[in-house]
Amino acid sequence: MSDTPDKPTEKPAERPYVLHMFTASPQMSPFDVNMAADAGYQVIVPYCNVEARMVANLTQDAIFSRGPKGVSRTGIFIGGRDVMLAADMLDAARKAMVPPFEVSVFADPSGSYTTAAALVALVERHLAKAYGMELGGKRVLILGGTGAVGRVAAAMAASLGADVSIASHAGHARAASVSEEINQRFGILTKGVSTATQAERRAALAETEIVFATALAGVQVASTEDLAHARHLLIAADVNAVPPEGIAGVNVVNDGKPIAGHANAAGGSGATDAIGIGALAIGNVKYQVEHRLFIRMRTGGKPVYLGFPEAFDEARAVAAGLD
Ligand SMILES: NC(=O)c1ccc[n+]([C@@H]2O[C@H](COP(=O)([O-])OP(=O)(O)OC[C@H]3O[C@@H](n4cnc5c(N)ncnc54)[C@H](OP(=O)(O)O)[C@@H]3O)[C@@H](O)[C@H]2O)c1
């Protein structure tokens, strides 16, 4: 019998990939939990009702316990419903890092960054493909534009130089206040329009070249008769996957095909070219963007901070790969 004590034979286990998920809402989105797991996170912990002032402490609590090597296997996700608050929380987490104790952070409140990114990237793609045009200078109307997806889509399209109108079915005051809020937060120029009445909705559509529908799921914001007034329409893109169609005639699987019935309804020239982009075509790109961003957090080799500009870059890359 030897005097030397037994040497441990077990190799230390590889540290698991840990994702801390912060949300200001009472619960974390199951969709995002599934997406994180499918992208390789092994331990996923939701933190609910998180206020912006709590983010710095939570972040520092997450970064110091695993050593510089462990931080590369640790990430933070920011969810919630409020797109401005999530942008602020992303900034707060970034500022709380103490290099080399620094982890990746990804914000996608209510899926709005990745959904809006997919929507705008697909519109860009079809505008170039079907018409040889760019989004810059185009008149864009966002029906249901005061919600999470609408606000981010507005910020993205306006950043690309589009002339963006954010519509609210609750009236002009609501549309104008949301437009003002995002203009100030993101340094862009949009305006608010009321679509509270049929006449207002049709007047707004008559001016528009591109319409996005980003209203509450299961709500139709433009009927076939409404669309007939959109005589300059090039593209109608609808993120709503729950029947009825958000924009009548834009089927969920449409990915750049003519809008059924639009030419007849418009009864004239110019409208015959309008094409649709449906919710499942947008959802397909959104899914890939979110997956790729989670993978980038885990495998990039250095900490990354992923907000909606990064989501948009990724969506453009996914859209470019569709051809
Ligand atoms: N395709 C995808 O991959 C994907 C992914 C995520 C989300 N989505 C969809 O994206 C859409 C927007 O999501 P969100 O979270 O941004 O929605 P949201 O914030 O819940 O609602 C958006 C807006 O809808 C408007 N609205 C509410 N009730 C309405 C009604 N009866 N008639 C007309 N407008 C009404 C509201 O604006 P006003 O009261 O100011 O008019 C609200 O701000 C939803 O349809 C959601 O299912 C799709």
Ligand as a Chemical Component Dictionary entry (heavy atoms), coordinates in Angstrom:
data_LIG
# 
_chem_comp.id                   LIG 
_chem_comp.type                 NON-POLYMER 
_chem_comp.pdbx_formal_charge   0 
_chem_comp.three_letter_code    LIG 
# 
loop_
_chem_comp_atom.comp_id 
_chem_comp_atom.atom_id 
_chem_comp_atom.alt_atom_id 
_chem_comp_atom.type_symbol 
_chem_comp_atom.charge 
_chem_comp_atom.model_Cartn_x 
_chem_comp_atom.model_Cartn_y 
_chem_comp_atom.model_Cartn_z 
_chem_comp_atom.pdbx_ordinal 
LIG N1  N1  N 0  -44.078 37.588 -37.086 1  
LIG C1  C1  C 0  -43.314 37.507 -35.994 2  
LIG O1  O1  O 0  -42.256 36.862 -35.962 3  
LIG C2  C2  C 0  -43.694 38.265 -34.744 4  
LIG C3  C3  C 0  -42.871 38.294 -33.619 5  
LIG C4  C4  C 0  -43.226 39.058 -32.510 6  
LIG C5  C5  C 0  -44.436 39.762 -32.556 7  
LIG N2  N2  N 1  -45.233 39.659 -33.658 8  
LIG C6  C6  C 0  -46.498 40.385 -33.778 9  
LIG O2  O2  O 0  -46.180 41.774 -33.845 10 
LIG C7  C7  C 0  -47.353 42.502 -33.536 11 
LIG C8  C8  C 0  -46.981 43.655 -32.651 12 
LIG O3  O3  O 0  -46.520 43.200 -31.393 13 
LIG P1  P1  P 0  -46.367 44.259 -30.222 14 
LIG O4  O4  O 0  -45.877 43.527 -29.033 15 
LIG O5  O5  O -1 -45.633 45.438 -30.720 16 
LIG O6  O6  O 0  -47.915 44.638 -30.044 17 
LIG P2  P2  P 0  -48.603 45.550 -28.973 18 
LIG O7  O7  O 0  -47.593 46.488 -28.402 19 
LIG O8  O8  O 0  -49.380 44.695 -28.043 20 
LIG O9  O9  O 0  -49.683 46.338 -29.843 21 
LIG C9  C9  C 0  -49.294 47.172 -30.891 22 
LIG C10 C10 C 0  -50.315 48.274 -31.076 23 
LIG O10 O10 O 0  -51.555 47.736 -31.550 24 
LIG C11 C11 C 0  -52.508 48.802 -31.417 25 
LIG N3  N3  N 0  -53.827 48.247 -31.166 26 
LIG C12 C12 C 0  -54.281 47.668 -30.027 27 
LIG N4  N4  N 0  -55.565 47.314 -30.187 28 
LIG C13 C13 C 0  -55.924 47.686 -31.440 29 
LIG C14 C14 C 0  -57.129 47.596 -32.173 30 
LIG N5  N5  N 0  -58.236 47.060 -31.669 31 
LIG N6  N6  N 0  -57.134 48.109 -33.434 32 
LIG C15 C15 C 0  -56.025 48.658 -33.974 33 
LIG N7  N7  N 0  -54.860 48.768 -33.315 34 
LIG C16 C16 C 0  -54.813 48.278 -32.060 35 
LIG C17 C17 C 0  -52.025 49.669 -30.241 36 
LIG O11 O11 O 0  -51.772 50.969 -30.737 37 
LIG P3  P3  P 0  -52.833 52.180 -30.694 38 
LIG O12 O12 O 0  -53.791 51.904 -29.572 39 
LIG O13 O13 O 0  -51.966 53.369 -30.441 40 
LIG O14 O14 O 0  -53.455 52.179 -32.046 41 
LIG C18 C18 C 0  -50.717 49.030 -29.827 42 
LIG O15 O15 O 0  -49.727 49.970 -29.468 43 
LIG C19 C19 C 0  -48.335 41.488 -32.930 44 
LIG O16 O16 O 0  -49.293 41.168 -33.912 45 
LIG C20 C20 C 0  -47.453 40.305 -32.618 46 
LIG O17 O17 O 0  -48.169 39.087 -32.625 47 
LIG C21 C21 C 0  -44.874 38.955 -34.741 48 
# 
loop_
_chem_comp_bond.comp_id 
_chem_comp_bond.atom_id_1 
_chem_comp_bond.atom_id_2 
_chem_comp_bond.value_order 
_chem_comp_bond.pdbx_ordinal 
LIG N1  C1  SING 1  
LIG C1  O1  DOUB 2  
LIG C1  C2  SING 3  
LIG C2  C3  SING 4  
LIG C2  C21 DOUB 5  
LIG C3  C4  DOUB 6  
LIG C4  C5  SING 7  
LIG C5  N2  DOUB 8  
LIG N2  C6  SING 9  
LIG N2  C21 SING 10 
LIG C6  O2  SING 11 
LIG C6  C20 SING 12 
LIG O2  C7  SING 13 
LIG C7  C8  SING 14 
LIG C7  C19 SING 15 
LIG C8  O3  SING 16 
LIG O3  P1  SING 17 
LIG P1  O4  DOUB 18 
LIG P1  O5  SING 19 
LIG P1  O6  SING 20 
LIG O6  P2  SING 21 
LIG P2  O7  DOUB 22 
LIG P2  O8  SING 23 
LIG P2  O9  SING 24 
LIG O9  C9  SING 25 
LIG C9  C10 SING 26 
LIG C10 O10 SING 27 
LIG C10 C18 SING 28 
LIG O10 C11 SING 29 
LIG C11 N3  SING 30 
LIG C11 C17 SING 31 
LIG N3  C12 SING 32 
LIG N3  C16 SING 33 
LIG C12 N4  DOUB 34 
LIG N4  C13 SING 35 
LIG C13 C14 SING 36 
LIG C13 C16 DOUB 37 
LIG C14 N5  SING 38 
LIG C14 N6  DOUB 39 
LIG N6  C15 SING 40 
LIG C15 N7  DOUB 41 
LIG N7  C16 SING 42 
LIG C17 O11 SING 43 
LIG C17 C18 SING 44 
LIG O11 P3  SING 45 
LIG P3  O12 DOUB 46 
LIG P3  O13 SING 47 
LIG P3  O14 SING 48 
LIG C18 O15 SING 49 
LIG C19 O16 SING 50 
LIG C19 C20 SING 51 
LIG C20 O17 SING 52 
# 
